[in-house]
C-alpha cells in the first residue's frame, strides 16, 4: 500500500509479469475505485491515473474510469509500452511528462503534454 496523501492510498497487487492491478482508496469520502490495471503514475489533485493499455498510454479519471487522454507514439518495436517508457510523471502543473524510446534505434524522446481533467 502506498499513501500518496494523508487521505488517499493506492493498493497494488502483482498478478504475474508484467501484470499488476491497483485499487485507490479516498478516506475522506470512503470511496474505493474499481481495479485499475497497469498503473504508471497518479495525479492526486485531479484524481487521474496514467495506464498502459496495450501499446497506448491512457489517462483516466480514477473513480469513474472515464478516459480523458490517449497517447499513441512510435514506441520501440519489440518492447512493451512500459519498457519503452523510461520515465513518466504528472508534473505539479498537471501536465504529463514522459521519456520514451522511439523506433527501432530506440532513440530517447522527452515530451510534456497537457492532460484535461474531464473527458472530451
Residue pairs with C-beta under 8 A, 6 or more apart in sequence:
1 9
1 10
1 11
1 12
2 9
2 10
2 12
3 9
4 10
4 42
4 44
5 44
7 26
7 27
7 28
8 24
8 25
8 26
8 27
8 44
9 24
9 25
9 27
10 22
10 23
10 24
10 25
10 39
10 42
11 22
11 23
11 24
11 25
12 20
12 21
12 22
12 39
13 20
13 21
13 22
14 20
15 21
18 38
18 80
18 82
19 37
19 38
20 37
20 38
20 39
21 35
21 36
21 37
22 35
22 36
22 37
22 39
22 49
23 32
23 33
23 34
23 35
23 36
24 32
24 33
24 36
24 42
24 49
24 62
24 63
25 31
25 32
25 33
26 47
26 63
31 63
33 62
33 63
34 65
36 49
36 51
36 60
36 62
36 65
37 51
38 51
38 52
38 53
38 82
39 49
39 50
39 51
40 50
40 51
40 52
40 57
40 82
40 85
40 88
41 49
41 50
41 88
41 89
41 90
41 96
42 48
42 49
42 50
42 62
42 90
43 49
43 50
43 90
43 94
43 115
45 94
46 94
46 117
47 61
47 62
47 63
48 59
48 60
48 61
48 62
48 68
48 90
48 115
48 117
49 59
49 60
49 61
49 62
50 57
50 58
50 59
50 88
50 90
50 96
51 57
51 58
51 59
51 60
52 58
52 80
52 81
52 82
52 85
54 81
55 72
55 75
55 81
56 70
56 71
56 72
56 81
57 70
57 71
57 72
57 73
57 81
57 85
57 88
57 98
58 67
58 69
58 70
58 71
59 67
59 68
59 69
59 70
59 71
59 96
59 115
60 66
60 67
60 68
61 68
61 117
61 118
61 119
66 118
66 119
67 119
68 115
68 116
68 117
68 118
68 119
68 120
69 96
69 113
69 115
69 116
71 96
71 113
73 100
73 102
73 109
74 102
74 103
75 81
75 84
75 100
75 101
75 102
76 83
76 84
76 100
76 101
76 102
76 103
76 104
76 106
77 103
77 104
79 101
79 106
84 100
84 101
85 98
85 99
85 100
86 99
86 100
86 101
86 108
87 97
87 98
87 99
88 96
88 97
88 98
88 99
89 96
89 97
89 98
90 96
90 97
90 115
91 97
91 112
94 114
94 115
94 117
95 112
95 113
95 114
95 115
96 112
96 113
96 115
97 110
97 111
97 112
98 110
98 111
99 108
99 109
99 110
99 111
100 108
100 109
100 111
101 107
101 108
101 109
102 108
102 109
